[in-house]
């Protein structure tokens, strides 16, 4: 990362600390059929379900009820603050939030959630071996609030669009309900949420004209607060 980019990131109010640490501990491996493997939760994936997943951090978090968090990279400005406000409310409720936290809005919201009290499951679109952990995440991990979870092999260290799409399916299958800050029309996020609806997963969005267009649903279908579930 060059100095110009580093300085720009430092000026972002919501930026996670760029100080990172490489964890020396080896990821925990969970095999299908073994204790702790979320086989029932992954049933919706059918033949696409992974046979092995790996974790770093507090694996017990996997047994809690989970809220999936997604937001398209192309999020309208009028919704960004509303999504931030939702996460400010959510961070103190003890709800386990899970996501890839890859898009800009998702990363900003992860920063908000890290300053709260609830558990967080972070699912990168790569294997976990050799992962560098941001300093703020490391603090929450030391508190037992963080689990890194991956359906990818250790050798898969470079994320691709195909891996990111599968990661999102993996997250959607694991959760009890899904919050969508915004799904851009025709985006992978919108496609994912259509599949989650097919699985009969509760999918929630913000109560706004923009998010009400999600998946062709009516306004009344999208406005509930999933943290109350």
HUQUI-V541955 format. One record per backbone hydrogen bond with DSSP energy under -0.5 kcal/mol. CO is the residue of the C=O (numbers start at 1). NH is the residue of the N-H. E is the energy in kcal/mol with one decimal. If there is no record, write none. Layout:
BEGIN
CO|NH|E + CO|NH|E
END
This chain:
BEGIN
2|6|-2.4 + 3|7|-2.5 + 4|8|-1.9 + 5|9|-2.5 + 6|10|-2.0 + 7|11|-1.0 + 8|11|-0.5 + 8|12|-0.6 + 9|12|-1.2 + 12|15|-1.5 + 19|135|-2.7 + 21|23|-0.6 + 21|133|-3.5 + 28|30|-0.5 + 28|55|-2.4 + 29|31|-0.5 + 30|53|-2.2 + 31|34|-2.7 + 34|37|-1.7 + 37|39|-2.3 + 38|42|-1.5 + 40|43|-1.3 + 41|44|-0.5 + 42|45|-1.6 + 43|46|-1.6 + 45|48|-2.5 + 46|49|-1.5 + 51|32|-2.6 + 53|30|-3.2 + 54|150|-2.4 + 55|28|-3.4 + 56|148|-3.4 + 57|59|-1.2 + 58|61|-1.5 + 59|62|-1.7 + 60|63|-1.9 + 61|64|-1.9 + 65|96|-0.7 + 66|68|-0.6 + 66|176|-2.6 + 66|177|-1.3 + 67|98|-2.5 + 68|179|-3.2 + 70|181|-2.7 + 73|75|-1.5 + 76|79|-1.7 + 76|80|-1.1 + 77|81|-0.9 + 79|83|-2.6 + 80|84|-2.4 + 81|85|-2.6 + 82|86|-2.1 + 83|87|-2.1 + 84|88|-2.3 + 85|89|-2.0 + 86|90|-2.3 + 87|91|-2.4 + 89|92|-0.7 + 90|93|-2.1 + 90|95|-0.6 + 91|117|-2.7 + 91|118|-1.1 + 95|97|-0.5 + 96|67|-2.8 + 97|121|-2.7 + 98|69|-2.2 + 99|123|-2.6 + 103|107|-2.6 + 104|108|-2.2 + 105|109|-2.4 + 106|110|-2.1 + 107|111|-1.8 + 108|112|-1.5 + 109|113|-2.7 + 110|114|-2.5 + 111|115|-0.7 + 112|115|-1.0 + 113|116|-1.9 + 119|97|-1.9 + 120|122|-0.6 + 120|147|-2.0 + 121|99|-1.9 + 121|123|-0.5 + 122|124|-0.7 + 122|149|-2.4 + 124|126|-1.3 + 128|131|-2.1 + 131|23|-1.2 + 132|134|-0.5 + 133|21|-2.0 + 134|138|-2.3 + 135|139|-1.9 + 136|140|-1.6 + 137|141|-2.5 + 138|142|-2.3 + 139|143|-0.8 + 140|145|-2.4 + 141|144|-1.8 + 145|120|-3.0 + 146|58|-2.6 + 147|122|-2.2 + 148|56|-2.3 + 150|54|-2.6 + 153|156|-1.6 + 155|157|-1.6 + 156|127|-4.4 + 157|159|-0.5 + 160|164|-2.5 + 161|165|-2.1 + 162|166|-2.0 + 163|167|-2.8 + 164|168|-2.1 + 165|169|-1.7 + 166|170|-2.6 + 167|171|-2.4 + 168|172|-2.6 + 169|173|-2.2 + 170|174|-1.5 + 171|175|-1.3 + 176|202|-0.7 + 177|68|-3.0 + 178|204|-3.3 + 179|70|-2.2 + 179|181|-0.6 + 180|206|-0.6 + 182|72|-3.3 + 182|184|-0.5 + 184|187|-2.6 + 187|191|-2.1 + 188|192|-2.6 + 189|193|-2.2 + 190|194|-1.9 + 191|195|-1.7 + 192|196|-2.3 + 193|197|-2.2 + 194|198|-1.7 + 195|199|-1.7 + 196|201|-2.7 + 197|200|-1.5 + 202|178|-2.6 + 204|180|-2.9 + 206|208|-1.9 + 208|212|-1.9 + 210|213|-1.0 + 211|214|-1.9 + 213|216|-2.0 + 214|217|-2.8 + 218|221|-1.5 + 219|222|-1.5 + 219|223|-0.7 + 222|205|-2.5 + 224|226|-0.8 + 225|228|-1.6 + 226|229|-1.9
END
